[in-house]
Amino acid sequence: MERRVVASLIAAVLLLVSVVGFGGSEAVASEQFDWRRFEGQQISIIGVEGVYNEQILEAIQPFEEKTGIKVAKVDFIPEAEYTNKVQMLSAARSSEYDVFMVSFTNLFDWVPNNWIVPLDDFVNDPTLADPDLDLDDFYPEVLNNCYWNGVSGYPLGKDTPGAKLYALPHGWILFNLLYRTDIFEKYDLKVPETIDELIEVGEFIQEHEPGMYGVAMRGFKAVDMLYGGIWQTILSYGGADLDENLDPIFDSPENIRGLEKVAEMINRVGNVSNWANVTWYEVLTDLQAGKCAMAIDAPSLATWIATGEDTPAKGKIDIAPPIYGDTKDETKSMIFGWNLGINAYSTKKEAAWYFIQYVTGKERQMNETLKPFPTRQSVMGSEKVRNYLVDLGMKNFVDAWNETAKYAGVLLTPSKGFNDYGYVLAGELQAAVLGQKSAEDALAAVSKYYRDNYK
């Protein structure tokens, strides 16, 4: 089922590109740059199954024609399996793949283990870097999180001492409140800003719209769950994961209160009976089918619905800034992106670099999908994009996106072992929401796990 949805989303992507009119022949970056320097080499790519795939697949033929480099194999696997797959390959020093899709949090383990190649030498070599690469054109919020020094406790970022660039931004998303504009207009409802307001509005809708529940949110036990709204909402009460000494503070009073409120929200206005099985896919399909009035997830779901097949929600979804606890200044939004990096054990690193800089380049991104949103400011900032989103029924989209960017961050302290203890965190959050544990006991278990295994 998930593969069929991905296929339908890709079809929607192609429709969107053709309507927006970003197609056309790509400009030659520079007559002096030798794009055919590694002609005849072959590379392989591994990535996450999803809408990001089309950005890669549609670039292969023009890349091969431009460079003479052949993309011999491309494998996309489900997100829940991807990180473990790459880590097993890397631990075995496998050269099977040359190009990796890389999330910001993947860096927490891949950099200290030397599984991924720093790109600084490629960027700074005029014989390897296209003169039109223009790193300054990337959104700084995204590019900055592709830098790190590999030391636990130090933040991602170019200004971190000893930081190197490990990936180029490929696609990015923030996490917002999505809502049914027709339902809110029908009852003259105010779009909620706080958790308490969301619960109140959700209960009103459940009472007046039979068969519709209030809000969808990811609940399936996986690290991916943390990106899908729950962790940012908990942190909006002022908490954090680790302190400055890398001691765990998952069970701080602020986080306990945040988890209690999230649990209340899901139990009162969420689909709690099926919540433990909800991934991004179920959030999407429940919105499409008109089963829920709101969702806390990626705004790309709104554009997918707007450009997809006819559903009860088509043209009726817009986005707003994320909800928060008590204080607007504590609003949080998870920034997430799939970027492109190079396997440290690749035997064709230069050819892999050519693919990365080509796919993330300005001209290439101008020919790509708007979903999950270009990482180039020159593309996303165009009036054509804004106007098209308005035509899709999302008049508040760009303003809400820009407002959300003010609150955006990775929201997780870089620390080795994240993909392990992050999975534990997801499981304990799930247990608390489902009433199997108190919020205090669940978060205390995460702190204990981190302390026992990583301190």
C-alpha positions as CSV (number, residue, x, y, z in Angstrom):
1,M,0.0,0.0,0.0
2,E,2.8,2.5,0.9
3,R,4.5,1.8,-2.4
4,R,1.3,2.6,-4.3
5,V,1.0,5.9,-2.4
6,V,4.6,6.8,-3.3
7,A,3.8,6.1,-6.9
8,S,0.7,8.3,-6.8
9,L,2.7,11.1,-5.1
10,I,5.3,10.9,-7.8
11,A,2.6,11.2,-10.4
12,A,1.4,14.3,-8.6
13,V,4.9,15.7,-8.6
14,L,5.2,15.4,-12.3
15,L,1.8,17.1,-12.7
16,L,2.9,19.9,-10.5
17,V,6.1,20.5,-12.3
18,S,4.4,20.6,-15.7
19,V,1.8,23.1,-14.5
20,V,4.2,25.4,-12.6
21,G,6.3,25.4,-15.8
22,F,9.8,24.9,-14.3
23,G,10.7,22.6,-17.1
24,G,13.0,23.4,-20.0
25,S,16.6,22.8,-21.0
26,E,19.1,23.3,-18.3
27,A,21.7,26.1,-18.7
28,V,25.3,25.1,-18.9
29,A,26.8,26.0,-15.6
30,S,30.2,27.1,-17.0
31,E,31.8,26.5,-20.3
32,Q,35.1,26.1,-18.6
33,F,34.1,23.5,-16.1
34,D,34.8,19.9,-17.2
35,W,31.7,18.0,-16.4
36,R,33.0,15.0,-18.4
37,R,36.2,14.5,-16.3
38,F,35.0,11.2,-14.9
39,E,33.3,9.9,-18.0
40,G,32.9,6.1,-18.1
41,Q,32.7,5.7,-14.3
42,Q,29.7,4.1,-12.6
43,I,28.1,5.0,-9.3
44,S,25.3,3.6,-7.2
45,I,22.8,5.4,-4.9
46,I,20.9,4.4,-1.8
47,G,18.1,6.4,-0.3
48,V,14.8,6.5,1.5
49,E,11.6,5.5,-0.2
50,G,9.3,8.5,-0.6
51,V,8.6,11.6,-2.7
52,Y,12.3,12.6,-2.5
53,N,13.0,9.7,-4.9
54,E,11.6,11.6,-7.9
55,Q,14.1,14.4,-7.5
56,I,16.8,11.8,-8.0
57,L,15.2,9.6,-10.6
58,E,14.3,12.5,-12.9
59,A,17.9,13.8,-12.8
60,I,19.6,10.6,-13.8
61,Q,19.2,10.8,-17.6
62,P,20.3,14.4,-17.9
63,F,23.2,13.8,-15.5
64,E,24.4,10.8,-17.5
65,E,24.2,12.8,-20.8
66,K,26.0,15.8,-19.2
67,T,28.8,13.9,-17.5
68,G,29.2,10.5,-19.2
69,I,29.0,9.0,-15.7
70,K,26.5,6.1,-15.5
71,V,24.2,5.6,-12.5
72,A,24.3,1.8,-12.4
73,K,21.9,1.2,-9.4
74,V,19.5,3.1,-7.3
75,D,17.8,1.5,-4.3
76,F,15.2,3.2,-2.2
77,I,14.0,1.4,1.0
78,P,11.5,2.3,3.7
79,E,12.5,5.0,6.1
80,A,12.1,2.7,9.2
81,E,14.8,0.4,7.7
82,Y,17.1,2.9,6.0
83,T,19.4,4.1,8.8
84,N,20.1,0.6,10.1
85,K,20.8,-0.6,6.6
86,V,23.3,2.1,5.9
87,Q,25.0,1.6,9.3
88,M,25.4,-2.1,8.7
89,L,26.9,-1.5,5.3
90,S,29.2,1.1,6.7
91,A,30.3,-1.0,9.6
92,A,31.2,-3.7,7.1
93,R,33.2,-1.1,5.0
94,S,31.0,-1.8,2.0
95,S,31.6,0.1,-1.2
96,E,28.3,-1.1,-2.7
97,Y,26.9,2.4,-2.8
98,D,28.6,5.7,-3.5
99,V,25.9,8.3,-2.7
100,F,23.9,8.3,0.5
101,M,20.8,10.2,1.5
102,V,21.7,11.8,4.8
103,S,19.4,13.3,7.5
104,F,20.8,15.8,10.0
105,T,20.5,13.3,12.8
106,N,22.3,10.6,10.7
107,L,25.4,12.7,11.2
108,F,25.3,12.1,14.9
109,D,26.6,8.5,14.3
110,W,28.0,8.6,10.8
111,V,30.5,11.4,11.4
112,P,32.2,10.0,14.6
113,N,32.4,6.6,12.9
114,N,34.0,8.1,9.8
115,W,31.3,6.6,7.6
116,I,30.8,9.7,5.5
117,V,33.2,11.9,3.5
118,P,33.7,15.6,4.3
119,L,32.9,17.7,1.2
120,D,35.1,20.7,1.9
121,D,38.0,19.6,-0.3
122,F,35.6,19.1,-3.2
123,V,33.9,22.4,-2.7
124,N,37.3,24.3,-2.5
125,D,38.8,22.6,-5.5
126,P,38.1,24.6,-8.7
127,T,38.7,21.6,-10.8
128,L,36.0,19.6,-9.0
129,A,33.4,22.3,-8.0
130,D,31.1,23.9,-10.6
131,P,31.7,27.6,-10.5
132,D,27.9,28.0,-10.2
133,L,27.7,25.8,-7.1
134,D,26.9,28.9,-5.0
135,L,26.5,27.6,-1.5
136,D,25.0,30.9,-0.4
137,D,21.9,30.2,-2.4
138,F,21.0,27.3,-0.1
139,Y,18.7,28.2,2.7
140,P,21.1,28.9,5.6
141,E,18.8,27.0,8.0
142,V,19.4,23.8,6.0
143,L,23.0,24.2,4.9
144,N,24.2,25.1,8.4
145,N,22.9,21.8,9.8
146,C,25.0,19.9,7.3
147,Y,28.2,21.0,9.1
148,W,29.5,19.3,12.3
149,N,32.8,18.6,14.1
150,G,31.8,15.0,15.1
151,V,32.1,15.7,18.9
152,S,29.1,14.8,21.0
153,G,27.5,17.9,22.7
154,Y,28.7,20.4,20.1
155,P,25.9,21.8,17.9
156,L,25.6,21.3,14.2
157,G,26.7,24.4,12.4
158,K,29.4,26.0,10.3
159,D,30.6,28.1,13.2
160,T,31.2,25.1,15.5
161,P,35.0,24.8,16.0
162,G,36.4,22.2,13.6
163,A,33.1,21.7,11.7
164,K,33.2,20.3,8.2
165,L,30.5,20.0,5.5
166,Y,29.2,16.5,5.2
167,A,26.3,16.8,2.8
168,L,24.6,19.2,0.3
169,P,20.9,20.0,1.0
170,H,18.5,18.0,-1.2
171,G,15.0,18.6,0.2
172,W,13.7,20.0,3.5
173,I,10.6,20.3,5.5
174,L,9.4,22.0,8.7
175,F,6.5,20.7,10.8
176,N,3.3,22.8,11.1
177,L,-0.3,22.6,12.0
178,L,-2.4,21.6,8.9
179,Y,-6.1,22.3,9.0
180,R,-9.3,21.9,6.9
181,T,-10.1,25.5,5.8
182,D,-13.7,24.6,4.8
183,I,-14.5,23.2,8.3
184,F,-13.0,26.2,10.1
185,E,-14.9,28.6,7.8
186,K,-18.1,26.7,8.2
187,Y,-18.1,27.2,12.0
188,D,-16.1,30.4,12.0
189,L,-13.4,28.7,14.1
190,K,-10.1,30.4,15.1
191,V,-7.1,28.4,14.0
192,P,-5.6,27.1,17.3
193,E,-2.2,28.3,18.5
194,T,-1.9,26.4,21.8
195,I,-2.5,22.8,22.8
196,D,-5.4,23.8,24.9
197,E,-7.0,25.7,22.0
198,L,-6.4,22.7,19.7
199,I,-8.2,20.4,22.2
200,E,-11.1,22.8,22.5
201,V,-11.5,23.2,18.7
202,G,-11.0,19.5,18.2
203,E,-13.8,18.5,20.6
204,F,-16.1,21.0,18.9
205,I,-15.4,19.5,15.5
206,Q,-15.9,16.0,16.8
207,E,-19.3,17.0,18.2
208,H,-20.5,18.7,15.1
209,E,-18.9,16.6,12.3
210,P,-19.7,12.9,12.9
211,G,-17.0,10.5,11.8
212,M,-14.3,13.2,11.9
213,Y,-11.7,13.3,14.7
214,G,-9.7,16.3,15.7
215,V,-6.0,15.9,15.0
216,A,-3.7,13.3,13.4
217,M,-0.1,12.9,14.6
218,R,2.5,10.1,14.0
219,G,2.6,7.5,16.8
220,F,4.4,4.4,15.2
221,K,7.4,3.4,17.3
222,A,10.4,4.6,15.3
223,V,12.9,7.5,15.3
224,D,10.8,8.9,12.5
225,M,8.0,9.5,15.1
226,L,10.1,12.1,16.8
227,Y,10.2,14.3,13.7
228,G,6.5,14.1,13.2
229,G,5.3,16.7,15.7
230,I,5.3,15.0,19.1
231,W,8.8,16.0,20.3
232,Q,8.6,19.6,19.2
233,T,5.2,19.9,20.9
234,I,6.6,18.5,24.2
235,L,9.7,20.8,24.0
236,S,7.4,23.8,23.6
237,Y,7.0,23.7,27.4
238,G,10.7,24.7,27.7
239,G,12.5,21.3,28.1
240,A,15.5,19.7,26.3
241,D,17.0,16.3,25.9
242,L,20.5,16.7,27.3
243,D,22.2,19.5,29.3
244,E,25.5,21.2,28.6
245,N,27.4,18.3,30.2
246,L,25.5,15.7,28.1
247,D,23.6,14.5,31.1
248,P,20.1,13.3,30.2
249,I,17.2,15.5,31.2
250,F,14.5,13.8,29.3
251,D,12.5,13.6,32.6
252,S,12.7,17.3,33.4
253,P,9.5,18.8,34.9
254,E,9.0,20.7,31.6
255,N,9.2,17.6,29.5
256,I,6.9,15.7,31.8
257,R,4.3,18.4,31.6
258,G,4.7,18.5,27.8
259,L,4.2,14.8,27.4
260,E,1.2,14.8,29.7
261,K,-0.5,17.5,27.6
262,V,0.3,15.7,24.3
263,A,-1.1,12.5,25.8
264,E,-4.3,14.4,26.8
265,M,-4.5,15.9,23.3
266,I,-4.2,12.6,21.5
267,N,-6.6,10.8,23.9
268,R,-9.3,13.5,23.6
269,V,-9.1,14.6,20.0
270,G,-6.8,12.1,18.2
271,N,-7.4,8.6,16.8
272,V,-6.0,7.0,19.9
273,S,-7.3,3.5,19.1
274,N,-5.0,3.3,16.0
275,W,-2.3,5.8,17.1
276,A,0.5,3.3,17.7
277,N,0.3,2.4,14.0
278,V,0.3,5.9,12.5
279,T,3.1,6.9,10.3
280,W,3.3,9.9,7.8
281,Y,1.2,7.7,5.5
282,E,-1.7,7.3,7.8
283,V,-1.6,11.0,8.6
284,L,-1.8,11.7,4.9
285,T,-4.6,9.3,4.1
286,D,-6.7,10.4,7.0
287,L,-6.4,14.0,5.9
288,Q,-7.2,13.0,2.3
289,A,-10.3,11.0,3.3
290,G,-11.7,13.7,5.5
291,K,-11.3,11.6,8.7
292,C,-9.5,14.3,10.6
293,A,-9.8,18.1,10.7
294,M,-6.2,18.9,11.6
295,A,-2.7,17.3,11.6
296,I,0.7,18.1,13.1
297,D,3.1,17.1,10.4
298,A,5.0,18.2,7.3
299,P,3.3,20.9,5.1
300,S,4.3,18.8,2.1
301,L,1.2,16.7,2.9
302,A,-0.9,19.7,2.1
303,T,0.7,20.1,-1.4
304,W,0.4,16.4,-2.0
305,I,-3.3,16.5,-1.3
306,A,-3.8,19.6,-3.4
307,T,-2.1,18.1,-6.5
308,G,-3.3,14.6,-6.2
309,E,-6.5,12.7,-7.0
310,D,-9.9,14.0,-6.1
311,T,-10.5,13.5,-2.4
312,P,-12.8,15.1,0.2
313,A,-9.9,17.3,1.3
314,K,-8.5,18.4,-2.0
315,G,-8.1,22.2,-2.2
316,K,-9.2,22.5,1.4
317,I,-6.0,22.2,3.4
318,D,-3.8,25.1,4.5
319,I,-1.0,25.4,7.1
320,A,-0.4,27.5,10.2
321,P,2.6,27.8,12.6
322,P,3.1,25.0,15.0
323,I,1.1,24.8,18.2
324,Y,2.8,25.5,21.5
325,G,2.3,25.0,25.3
326,D,2.0,28.1,27.4
327,T,4.4,30.6,25.8
328,K,4.6,31.6,22.2
329,D,8.3,32.3,22.5
330,E,8.8,28.6,23.3
331,T,7.3,27.5,20.0
332,K,9.3,24.8,18.3
333,S,9.4,23.2,14.9
334,M,11.6,20.3,13.9
335,I,13.6,21.0,10.7
336,F,14.2,17.9,8.7
337,G,15.9,17.3,5.5
338,W,17.3,14.5,3.3
339,N,20.6,15.6,2.0
340,L,23.2,13.9,-0.2
341,G,26.5,12.7,1.0
342,I,29.3,10.3,0.0
343,N,30.1,6.9,1.4
344,A,33.6,7.0,3.0
345,Y,34.2,3.5,1.5
346,S,33.2,4.5,-2.1
347,T,35.9,3.9,-4.7
348,K,34.4,6.6,-7.0
349,K,34.1,9.6,-4.6
350,E,34.8,12.2,-7.3
351,A,32.0,10.8,-9.6
352,A,29.7,10.7,-6.6
353,W,30.5,14.3,-5.9
354,Y,29.6,15.3,-9.4
355,F,26.2,13.7,-9.0
356,I,25.6,15.5,-5.6
357,Q,26.5,18.9,-6.9
358,Y,24.5,18.4,-10.1
359,V,21.3,17.2,-8.3
360,T,21.4,20.0,-5.7
361,G,22.3,22.7,-8.2
362,K,20.2,25.7,-9.0
363,E,19.3,24.8,-12.5
364,R,18.5,21.2,-11.6
365,Q,16.3,22.2,-8.6
366,M,14.4,24.7,-10.9
367,N,13.3,21.7,-12.9
368,E,12.3,19.6,-9.9
369,T,9.3,19.1,-7.6
370,L,8.2,21.6,-5.0
371,K,7.7,18.8,-2.7
372,P,9.3,18.4,-0.1
373,F,10.4,21.9,-1.1
374,P,13.6,23.1,-2.8
375,T,16.6,23.9,-0.7
376,R,17.6,26.7,-3.0
377,Q,16.3,30.2,-2.1
378,S,16.2,31.3,-5.7
379,V,13.6,28.5,-6.4
380,M,11.5,28.6,-3.3
381,G,11.5,32.4,-3.2
382,S,10.1,32.9,-6.6
383,E,6.7,34.6,-7.1
384,K,5.7,31.7,-9.3
385,V,5.9,29.3,-6.4
386,R,3.9,31.6,-4.1
387,N,1.2,32.3,-6.6
388,Y,0.8,28.6,-7.5
389,L,0.4,27.6,-3.8
390,V,-2.3,30.3,-3.5
391,D,-4.0,28.9,-6.6
392,L,-4.0,25.5,-4.8
393,G,-6.1,26.9,-2.0
394,M,-3.1,27.6,0.4
395,K,-3.2,31.3,0.7
396,N,-1.4,31.2,4.1
397,F,1.2,28.7,3.1
398,V,4.3,30.9,2.4
399,D,3.7,33.3,5.3
400,A,3.2,30.3,7.7
401,W,6.3,28.6,6.3
402,N,8.4,31.8,6.9
403,E,6.9,32.2,10.4
404,T,7.7,28.6,11.2
405,A,11.3,28.9,10.0
406,K,11.9,31.3,12.9
407,Y,11.2,28.5,15.4
408,A,12.9,25.7,13.4
409,G,15.8,23.6,14.7
410,V,17.0,20.0,14.8
411,L,15.8,20.0,18.5
412,L,18.1,17.1,19.4
413,T,21.5,17.4,20.8
414,P,24.2,15.8,18.6
415,S,25.3,12.7,20.4
416,K,26.6,9.4,19.4
417,G,24.0,6.6,19.7
418,F,21.0,8.8,18.8
419,N,19.5,6.2,16.5
420,D,19.5,3.8,19.4
421,Y,18.3,5.9,22.3
422,G,16.0,7.8,19.9
423,Y,14.2,4.6,19.3
424,V,13.9,4.0,23.0
425,L,12.5,7.6,23.4
426,A,9.9,6.9,20.8
427,G,8.8,3.8,22.5
428,E,8.5,5.4,25.9
429,L,6.5,8.4,24.5
430,Q,4.2,5.9,22.9
431,A,3.8,4.0,26.2
432,A,2.9,7.2,28.0
433,V,0.3,8.4,25.5
434,L,-1.4,5.0,25.5
435,G,-1.6,5.0,29.3
436,Q,0.8,2.1,29.8
437,K,3.1,4.3,31.9
438,S,3.0,7.7,33.5
439,A,4.8,10.5,31.7
440,E,7.3,10.8,34.5
441,D,8.1,7.0,34.5
442,A,8.4,6.9,30.7
443,L,10.8,9.8,30.5
444,A,12.8,8.6,33.5
445,A,13.3,5.3,31.7
446,V,14.8,7.2,28.7
447,S,17.2,9.2,30.9
448,K,18.3,6.0,32.7
449,Y,18.9,4.2,29.3
450,Y,21.0,7.1,28.1
451,R,22.9,7.3,31.3
452,D,23.6,3.5,31.4
453,N,24.7,3.3,27.8
454,Y,26.2,6.6,26.8
455,K,27.7,8.2,29.9
